[in-house]
């Protein structure tokens, strides 16, 4: 079984349509796929149609990646297997999308004070439902203000940058509760990427589990073997299922593709996410 429970379409900060992701998953012989757009589930129905057209055995799993605040740090929680028509999930995602739009609107106003720029006109041409700083960075590169995305974040969008605007996300507890009440499994996304020390990461995982979180990613794109082993141990010590996903965004990034993530560590399979009672094979 080859699964990918973390990837993004152009409805958030990915570059491709849900249909493209489905076709790539089929080409790569992926058995289970979750498209986990940031604060958005617009791509689910499109992906379902593509699978039906292909007559493939690919199993689609409902997915989303919700941005949360935990002790002043931005943390991401994946929701899997939830009911996409759940009212409370829909309401939370609408609030999150509104926060995103208001945030980039403030960036638009800050940028206009620097010259004749129309960031919102550019953003309104995108299919995206969950606007992000990545989209703003692309505009800054397109306008020649920054050389690349990395420079845009470092000089303009990050802390101290002239376009920096604080995010105000939902709480970690709210994200987890909304996902689980909607019939889903809450998964802590890429825990090794957060700028947290060892003890704060342990506190995050423990608190995540205390709120009803049931799994965490222990393997994802570009993870090193040492981190993978540490995360597998951390998941097991908190009775969390182990999840896996590529975090794929763009086919131009040749180091990654749908279904590409290191396999779970030996001994981790007994608490792999497909052993969860809510997993539907």
C-alpha positions as CSV (number, residue, x, y, z in Angstrom):
1,X,0.0,0.0,0.0
2,X,1.4,3.4,-1.1
3,X,-0.4,6.3,0.5
4,X,0.0,10.1,0.4
5,X,-2.0,12.0,3.0
6,X,-0.6,15.5,2.5
7,X,-0.5,17.5,-0.7
8,X,-1.8,20.8,-2.1
9,X,-3.7,22.0,-5.2
10,X,-4.0,25.4,-6.7
11,X,-7.0,26.1,-4.4
12,X,-4.4,26.9,-1.7
13,X,-0.7,27.2,-2.3
14,X,-0.1,24.4,-4.7
15,X,0.5,25.0,-8.4
16,X,-1.7,22.3,-10.0
17,X,-5.4,21.4,-10.2
18,X,-6.9,18.5,-8.1
19,X,-7.3,16.6,-11.4
20,X,-3.5,16.9,-12.0
21,X,-2.8,15.6,-8.5
22,X,-5.1,12.6,-9.1
23,X,-3.5,11.7,-12.4
24,X,0.0,12.0,-10.9
25,X,-1.1,9.8,-8.0
26,X,-2.4,7.2,-10.5
27,X,0.9,7.3,-12.5
28,X,2.9,6.9,-9.3
29,X,0.7,3.9,-8.2
30,X,-0.6,5.6,-5.0
31,X,-3.4,3.6,-3.4
32,X,-4.8,6.3,-1.1
33,X,-4.6,10.1,-1.6
34,X,-5.7,13.1,0.5
35,X,-5.6,16.6,-0.9
36,X,-5.0,18.7,2.1
37,X,-5.3,22.3,1.0
38,X,-4.8,25.0,3.6
39,X,-8.1,26.0,5.2
40,X,-10.0,24.9,2.1
41,X,-11.8,21.8,0.7
42,X,-12.8,23.2,-2.7
43,X,-10.7,20.6,-4.5
44,X,-12.4,17.5,-3.1
45,X,-15.4,17.3,-5.5
46,X,-13.1,18.0,-8.5
47,X,-10.8,15.2,-7.4
48,X,-13.7,12.8,-7.0
49,X,-14.9,13.5,-10.5
50,X,-11.4,12.9,-11.9
51,X,-11.1,9.5,-10.1
52,X,-14.5,8.5,-11.5
53,X,-13.5,9.5,-15.0
54,X,-10.2,7.5,-14.7
55,X,-12.0,4.4,-13.5
56,X,-9.0,4.0,-11.2
57,X,-8.9,2.1,-7.9
58,X,-7.3,5.2,-6.2
59,X,-9.0,5.8,-2.9
60,X,-9.6,9.5,-2.2
61,X,-9.7,10.6,1.5
62,X,-11.2,13.9,2.5
63,X,-8.4,16.2,3.7
64,X,-7.6,19.8,4.9
65,X,-4.7,21.5,6.6
66,X,-5.8,24.0,9.2
67,X,-3.5,26.8,10.5
68,X,-3.6,27.2,14.2
69,X,-2.0,29.3,17.0
70,X,-0.2,27.5,19.8
71,X,1.6,29.6,22.3
72,X,2.3,32.2,19.7
73,X,3.6,29.7,17.1
74,X,1.8,28.8,13.9
75,X,1.0,25.1,13.9
76,X,-0.7,23.1,11.1
77,X,-3.3,20.3,11.8
78,X,-4.4,18.0,9.1
79,X,-8.0,16.7,9.1
80,X,-8.6,13.3,7.4
81,X,-11.7,11.3,6.7
82,X,-14.1,14.0,7.9
83,X,-17.5,14.7,6.4
84,X,-16.9,17.5,3.9
85,X,-20.5,18.7,4.3
86,X,-20.1,19.1,8.1
87,X,-21.5,22.5,9.0
88,X,-19.0,23.3,11.7
89,X,-16.0,22.4,9.5
90,X,-17.5,24.7,6.8
91,X,-17.9,27.5,9.2
92,X,-14.4,27.3,10.6
93,X,-12.8,27.2,7.1
94,X,-14.9,30.2,6.0
95,X,-13.6,32.1,9.0
96,X,-10.0,31.1,8.3
97,X,-10.3,32.1,4.6
98,X,-11.7,35.5,5.7
99,X,-8.7,36.0,8.0
100,X,-6.4,35.1,5.1
101,X,-8.1,37.6,2.8
102,X,-8.0,40.4,5.4
103,X,-4.4,39.7,6.1
104,X,-3.3,40.0,2.4
105,X,-5.5,43.1,2.0
106,X,-3.4,44.8,4.7
107,X,-0.3,43.7,2.7
108,X,-1.9,45.2,-0.4
109,X,-2.4,48.5,1.4
110,X,1.2,48.5,2.7
111,X,2.5,47.7,-0.8
112,X,0.4,50.5,-2.4
113,X,2.1,53.0,-0.1
114,X,5.4,52.0,-1.8
115,X,4.3,52.5,-5.3
116,X,1.8,51.8,-8.1
117,X,1.2,48.1,-7.2
118,X,-2.1,46.3,-7.3
119,X,-1.6,43.1,-5.4
120,X,-5.3,42.3,-5.0
121,X,-5.9,42.5,-8.7
122,X,-3.3,39.8,-9.2
123,X,-4.6,37.7,-6.3
124,X,-8.2,37.9,-7.7
125,X,-7.0,36.2,-10.9
126,X,-6.0,33.0,-9.0
127,X,-8.2,30.0,-8.4
128,X,-7.1,30.0,-4.8
129,X,-9.6,30.0,-2.0
130,X,-7.0,30.3,0.8
131,X,-4.7,33.2,0.0
132,X,-1.3,33.1,1.6
133,X,2.0,34.9,1.9
134,X,3.3,32.5,-0.8
135,X,1.0,34.1,-3.3
136,X,2.1,37.6,-2.2
137,X,5.8,36.4,-2.6
138,X,5.0,35.3,-6.1
139,X,3.7,38.8,-6.9
140,X,6.7,40.5,-5.4
141,X,9.0,38.3,-7.6
142,X,6.8,39.0,-10.7
143,X,7.0,42.7,-10.1
144,X,10.8,42.6,-9.7
145,X,10.7,43.7,-6.1
146,X,12.3,40.5,-4.9
147,X,14.6,38.0,-6.7
148,X,12.8,34.9,-5.4
149,X,10.3,33.6,-2.8
150,X,13.0,33.1,-0.2
151,X,14.1,36.8,-0.5
152,X,10.5,37.9,-0.4
153,X,9.9,36.2,2.9
154,X,13.2,37.3,4.4
155,X,13.1,41.0,3.4
156,X,9.4,41.8,3.0
157,X,7.0,39.3,4.5
158,X,8.8,37.9,7.6
159,X,9.2,39.5,11.0
160,X,10.5,43.0,10.6
161,X,9.7,43.1,6.9
162,X,7.8,46.1,5.6
163,X,4.9,43.9,4.4
164,X,4.7,41.8,7.6
165,X,1.2,41.4,9.0
166,X,0.6,39.2,12.0
167,X,-1.7,36.2,11.5
168,X,-4.6,35.4,13.8
169,X,-5.5,31.8,13.4
170,X,-7.9,29.6,15.4
171,X,-6.6,27.8,18.4
172,X,-5.1,24.3,18.3
173,X,-8.0,23.0,20.4
174,X,-10.6,24.5,18.1
175,X,-9.1,22.9,15.0
176,X,-8.8,19.5,16.6
177,X,-12.3,19.6,18.1
178,X,-13.9,20.7,14.8
179,X,-12.2,17.9,12.9
180,X,-13.1,15.2,15.3
181,X,-16.7,16.3,15.7
182,X,-16.9,16.3,11.9
183,X,-16.1,12.6,12.0
184,X,-12.4,13.1,11.1
185,X,-8.9,12.2,12.4
186,X,-6.8,15.1,13.5
187,X,-3.1,14.8,12.5
188,X,-0.2,17.0,13.6
189,X,1.5,18.1,10.3
190,X,5.3,18.0,9.8
191,X,6.2,18.5,13.5
192,X,9.9,18.5,12.8
193,X,9.6,21.7,10.8
194,X,8.4,24.0,13.6
195,X,11.0,26.3,15.1
196,X,10.5,24.7,18.5
197,X,13.1,23.2,20.8
198,X,12.9,19.6,22.0
199,X,11.0,20.3,25.2
200,X,8.5,22.7,23.5
201,X,7.9,20.1,20.7
202,X,7.2,17.5,23.4
203,X,4.7,19.9,25.1
204,X,3.0,20.6,21.8
205,X,2.6,16.9,21.0
206,X,1.3,16.1,24.5
207,X,-1.2,19.0,24.3
208,X,-2.3,18.0,20.8
209,X,-3.1,14.5,22.1
210,X,-4.9,15.9,25.2
211,X,-7.3,17.8,22.9
212,X,-8.2,14.6,21.0
213,X,-5.6,14.7,18.3
214,X,-5.0,11.1,17.2
215,X,-2.1,11.0,14.8
216,X,1.1,12.9,13.7
217,X,3.2,12.9,10.6
218,X,6.4,11.0,11.1
219,X,7.5,10.9,7.5
220,X,7.2,13.7,4.9
221,X,9.2,15.3,2.1
222,X,12.9,15.9,2.8
223,X,12.8,14.6,6.3
224,X,16.1,13.1,7.5
225,X,16.4,9.6,9.1
226,X,17.2,10.9,12.6
227,X,14.2,13.2,12.7
228,X,12.0,10.4,11.3
229,X,13.1,8.0,14.1
230,X,12.6,10.7,16.8
231,X,9.1,11.6,15.6
232,X,8.2,7.9,15.4
233,X,9.2,7.5,19.1
234,X,7.4,10.7,20.0
235,X,4.2,9.5,18.4
236,X,4.4,6.1,20.1
237,X,5.0,7.7,23.5
238,X,1.9,9.8,23.1
239,X,-0.2,6.9,21.8
240,X,-0.6,8.7,18.4
241,X,-0.9,6.9,15.0
242,X,1.9,7.5,12.6
243,X,1.0,9.3,9.3
244,X,2.9,9.9,6.1
245,X,2.6,12.4,3.3
246,X,4.7,14.1,0.6
247,X,3.5,17.7,1.2
248,X,3.7,18.0,-2.6
249,X,3.0,21.5,-4.1
250,X,4.7,21.8,-7.5
251,X,5.9,19.4,-10.2
252,X,8.7,21.8,-11.0
253,X,10.2,20.9,-7.6
254,X,11.9,17.8,-8.9
255,X,12.9,16.5,-5.5
256,X,9.3,15.6,-4.7
257,X,6.2,14.1,-6.2
258,X,2.9,12.6,-5.1
259,X,3.6,9.5,-3.0
260,X,7.2,10.3,-2.4
261,X,8.1,10.2,1.3
262,X,10.4,7.8,3.2
263,X,8.7,4.6,4.5
264,X,7.7,4.4,8.1
265,X,10.4,3.2,10.5
266,X,10.5,-0.5,11.3
267,X,8.2,-1.1,14.3
268,X,6.0,1.9,13.4
269,X,3.6,-0.1,11.2
270,X,1.7,-1.4,14.3
271,X,0.5,2.1,15.0
272,X,0.4,3.4,11.4
273,X,-2.6,5.5,10.6
274,X,-4.2,2.8,8.4
275,X,-4.5,0.8,11.7
276,X,-6.9,3.5,13.0
277,X,-10.5,2.1,13.4
278,X,-11.8,5.0,11.4
279,X,-9.6,4.1,8.4
280,X,-11.8,3.0,5.5
281,X,-9.9,0.7,3.1
